[in-house]
Amino acid sequence: MPIQIAIAGIGRAGWGMHCPELDKRGDKFVIVGACDILPERCAMMRERYGCRTYTDFEALLNDPDVELVSIATPTLLHAPQAVQALQAGKHVFLEKPIALTMAEAMQLRDAAARATGRLFFRHNRRFEPAFTHIREIIASGVLGQVYEIKLRRNSYQRRSDWQTLLACGGGLLHNWGPHLIDHALQLLEAPVAGLWRDLKRIAAVGDAEDHLKIVLTGENGRIVDLEISGGAALSEPEYIVLGDRGALICQGDTITLKHLPADYVPPEEHASADTPGMDYGFGKGGPLPWITQTTPVGPSAACDIDSIWDHLYAALRERAPFPITMDEAFEVVKVIEAVRQGTQFER
């Protein structure tokens, strides 16, 4: 039976992402309601879906036909409206960032613990094909022990909307940040032991950061270096993974791997302090038998960032576990808060 869903916030996320993604899943979801403070956007939803519309969020929550509320309103409203919807007995699908502070996250946890409805987090880029494929390559061991990973999302935009204003919860830390921080925490494969950060405003018109770098160190010694920029005229590959037996880069839909054969064992040799001969080079090991291959992105199980809706349906209708846990989502908020405040990350 399809889930009866209402969308709160008919903007770039609600109208431009949630609606077309739901359109592909008419057997699983039916849009029965919508809410936006702008009457003309409510009219768009009535025309497209024939659903009931509201300019008041509380009125939407009083609609008995609404099972699930998808919250796609501006950032500052995410956590408060999620709490309100849970208190009204609705299931909630919460757009990122799920909260701006750990205090807000704790309010979400408390509300979810008391609610009859369930709280789900829209960390949809967990299902990005390249991310999924790269995790499979790391797990295969072909790169050996992975010691550093670089994540990049770079562009150059002279942006001037509310996402550039700190007072509105703007900035790339709250926009793209939750996606890449979630990736970083998954790829770290260990608790965070240290955090370094730098935030800058380069090209955006407002006062919020449009260039950020975060370096996370895991208790296992692995480093994840992530950079998100709206001020980079040239960009790097989205993923770089370095291991002691090889490396990979991923740009667009292509992964390039360079690694040693699985059965390769380096010859035994010892470092020497002697003066090397004129034709000696750097050592006696000889050239390494590198294998270089290029492959299109294609994880073993097909997925895309829309797949989160299928997991949401399975969690509500089939009692399947939802793949983004509350603890994982809150760890993202914890990192964001530490970065925003410039404080050390504490467990």
ZIKA-V958009 format. One record per residue. N is the residue number from 1. SS is DSSP state (A for helix, B for strand, O for the rest). PHI is phi in whole degrees, 0 to 359 (none if undefined). OMEGA is omega in radians with two decimals (999 if undefined). Layout:
((N:SS:PHI:OMEGA) (N:SS:PHI:OMEGA))
This chain:
((1:O:none:-3.12) (2:O:298:3.07) (3:B:277:3.14) (4:B:272:-2.98) (5:B:244:2.99) (6:B:237:3.14) (7:B:252:3.07) (8:B:257:-3.10) (9:O:102:-3.09) (10:O:255:-3.12) (11:O:236:-3.07) (12:O:297:3.12) (13:O:277:-3.08) (14:A:297:-3.11) (15:A:281:-3.00) (16:A:276:-3.11) (17:A:240:-3.06) (18:A:300:-3.08) (19:A:299:-3.13) (20:A:295:3.09) (21:A:292:3.10) (22:A:290:3.12) (23:A:303:-3.14) (24:O:281:-2.99) (25:O:231:-3.12) (26:O:297:3.10) (27:O:280:-3.07) (28:O:246:-3.09) (29:B:222:2.99) (30:B:230:-3.13) (31:B:279:-3.12) (32:B:251:-3.11) (33:B:203:3.11) (34:B:205:-3.13) (35:B:220:3.03) (36:O:203:-3.13) (37:O:287:3.14) (38:O:263:-3.11) (39:A:303:-3.10) (40:A:293:3.09) (41:A:282:2.99) (42:A:299:3.13) (43:A:297:3.09) (44:A:300:-3.12) (45:A:290:3.11) (46:A:298:-3.12) (47:A:292:-3.05) (48:A:280:-3.00) (49:A:240:-3.09) (50:O:64:-3.09) (51:O:266:3.03) (52:B:285:-3.11) (53:B:229:-3.07) (54:B:217:2.99) (55:O:261:3.13) (56:O:240:-3.06) (57:A:296:-3.13) (58:A:296:3.10) (59:A:296:3.08) (60:A:299:-3.10) (61:A:294:3.12) (62:O:277:3.12) (63:O:284:-3.06) (64:O:290:-3.12) (65:O:279:-3.10) (66:O:278:3.06) (67:O:270:-2.97) (68:B:231:3.07) (69:B:252:3.06) (70:B:264:-3.03) (71:B:266:-3.12) (72:O:233:3.13) (73:O:279:3.11) (74:O:301:-2.98) (75:A:311:-3.05) (76:A:297:-3.08) (77:A:267:-2.98) (78:A:304:-3.07) (79:A:294:-3.14) (80:A:301:-3.14) (81:A:289:3.07) (82:A:296:3.10) (83:A:299:-3.12) (84:A:298:-3.13) (85:A:292:3.09) (86:A:296:3.12) (87:A:294:3.11) (88:O:275:3.09) (89:O:87:-3.13) (90:O:265:2.85) (91:B:286:-3.07) (92:B:228:3.00) (93:B:247:-2.90) (94:B:253:3.10) (95:O:292:3.08) (96:O:279:-0.15) (97:O:289:-3.05) (98:O:289:3.11) (99:O:198:3.14) (100:O:267:-3.11) (101:O:219:3.07) (102:A:291:3.07) (103:A:297:3.07) (104:A:295:3.13) (105:A:298:3.12) (106:A:293:3.05) (107:A:295:3.07) (108:A:297:-3.13) (109:A:300:-3.12) (110:A:296:-3.13) (111:A:295:-3.14) (112:A:294:-3.13) (113:A:294:-3.10) (114:A:265:-2.96) (115:O:274:2.98) (116:O:276:3.06) (117:O:276:-3.11) (118:O:245:-3.10) (119:B:250:3.14) (120:B:234:-3.04) (121:B:246:-3.06) (122:O:271:2.99) (123:O:270:-2.95) (124:A:290:-3.14) (125:A:283:2.94) (126:A:300:-3.09) (127:A:253:3.04) (128:O:297:-3.06) (129:A:304:-3.12) (130:A:296:3.12) (131:A:300:-3.13) (132:A:296:-3.13) (133:A:295:-3.12) (134:A:295:3.06) (135:A:298:3.10) (136:A:295:3.13) (137:A:295:3.11) (138:A:300:-3.11) (139:A:295:-3.13) (140:A:292:-3.13) (141:O:84:-3.07) (142:O:297:3.14) (143:O:269:-3.07) (144:O:75:3.12) (145:O:281:-3.14) (146:B:281:-3.09) (147:B:244:3.12) (148:B:208:3.11) (149:B:227:3.10) (150:B:243:3.11) (151:B:242:-3.09) (152:B:222:2.93) (153:B:219:-3.00) (154:B:237:3.05) (155:O:200:3.04) (156:B:229:-3.08) (157:O:224:3.02) (158:O:270:-2.99) (159:O:275:-3.08) (160:O:217:-3.13) (161:O:274:-3.07) (162:A:297:3.12) (163:A:291:3.09) (164:A:260:-3.06) (165:O:246:3.13) (166:A:298:-3.12) (167:A:296:3.13) (168:A:260:-3.09) (169:O:78:-3.10) (170:O:279:-3.11) (171:O:107:-3.10) (172:A:292:3.09) (173:A:298:3.13) (174:A:268:-3.08) (175:A:269:3.08) (176:O:277:-3.05) (177:A:308:-3.12) (178:A:303:-3.14) (179:A:296:-3.05) (180:A:284:3.06) (181:A:293:3.05) (182:A:299:3.07) (183:A:301:-3.09) (184:A:300:-3.12) (185:A:294:3.09) (186:A:291:-3.10) (187:A:285:3.12) (188:A:296:3.10) (189:O:57:3.10) (190:O:192:3.04) (191:O:300:3.12) (192:B:289:3.10) (193:B:255:-3.12) (194:B:202:-3.09) (195:B:216:2.99) (196:B:235:-3.10) (197:B:213:3.03) (198:B:209:-3.13) (199:B:238:3.13) (200:B:218:2.94) (201:O:250:-3.04) (202:O:246:-3.01) (203:O:243:-3.08) (204:O:292:-3.07) (205:O:278:-3.06) (206:O:283:-3.08) (207:O:253:-3.13) (208:O:271:-3.12) (209:O:293:3.01) (210:O:235:3.04) (211:B:213:3.13) (212:B:216:3.04) (213:B:228:3.10) (214:B:229:3.06) (215:B:242:3.11) (216:B:254:3.04) (217:B:249:3.13) (218:B:269:3.07) (219:O:297:3.07) (220:O:275:-3.14) (221:O:89:3.13) (222:O:288:3.11) (223:B:244:2.94) (224:B:240:-3.10) (225:B:250:-3.12) (226:B:243:-3.14) (227:B:223:3.07) (228:B:233:-3.05) (229:B:219:2.91) (230:O:254:-3.11) (231:B:233:-3.11) (232:O:251:-3.10) (233:O:288:3.02) (234:O:237:-3.06) (235:O:239:3.07) (236:O:263:3.00) (237:O:303:-3.12) (238:O:294:-3.14) (239:B:226:2.94) (240:B:226:-3.14) (241:B:236:-3.11) (242:B:246:3.07) (243:B:234:-3.09) (244:O:280:3.05) (245:O:233:3.12) (246:B:163:-3.11) (247:B:205:3.01) (248:B:217:2.92) (249:B:231:3.08) (250:B:228:3.09) (251:B:226:-3.08) (252:O:66:-3.09) (253:O:256:-3.06) (254:B:233:3.05) (255:B:249:3.05) (256:B:248:-3.11) (257:B:245:2.98) (258:B:224:-3.05) (259:B:209:3.09) (260:B:275:3.10) (261:O:300:-3.09) (262:O:300:-3.09) (263:O:265:-3.11) (264:O:285:3.05) (265:O:239:-3.12) (266:O:296:3.11) (267:O:296:3.13) (268:O:288:3.09) (269:O:208:-3.07) (270:O:231:3.09) (271:O:292:-3.11) (272:O:229:3.08) (273:O:269:-3.13) (274:O:292:3.07) (275:O:290:-3.12) (276:O:288:3.08) (277:O:292:-3.07) (278:O:294:-3.13) (279:O:249:-2.97) (280:O:276:-3.08) (281:O:74:-3.04) (282:O:257:-3.12) (283:O:169:-3.04) (284:O:258:-3.00) (285:O:292:-3.12) (286:O:79:-3.12) (287:O:294:3.13) (288:O:273:-3.10) (289:O:276:-3.07) (290:B:297:2.96) (291:B:249:3.12) (292:B:244:3.14) (293:B:215:3.09) (294:B:242:-3.09) (295:B:221:3.05) (296:B:290:3.05) (297:O:301:-3.12) (298:O:187:3.13) (299:O:297:-3.06) (300:O:300:3.06) (301:O:249:-3.10) (302:O:301:3.10) (303:O:203:2.94) (304:O:208:-3.04) (305:A:292:3.04) (306:A:287:-3.01) (307:A:300:-3.13) (308:A:301:3.10) (309:A:295:3.13) (310:A:293:3.08) (311:A:293:3.12) (312:A:296:3.11) (313:A:299:-3.12) (314:A:297:3.13) (315:A:292:-3.08) (316:A:275:-3.05) (317:A:260:-3.04) (318:O:241:3.12) (319:O:60:3.07) (320:O:282:3.09) (321:O:292:3.08) (322:O:277:-2.96) (323:O:287:3.07) (324:O:257:-3.10) (325:O:278:3.10) (326:A:299:-3.14) (327:A:298:3.12) (328:A:295:3.14) (329:A:296:-3.13) (330:A:289:3.08) (331:A:296:3.06) (332:A:298:3.12) (333:A:299:-3.13) (334:A:298:3.10) (335:A:293:3.14) (336:A:302:-3.14) (337:A:297:3.13) (338:A:296:3.12) (339:A:293:-3.11) (340:A:297:-3.09) (341:A:273:-3.12) (342:O:70:-3.09) (343:O:256:3.06) (344:O:287:3.08) (345:O:284:3.13) (346:O:238:-3.14) (347:O:280:999))
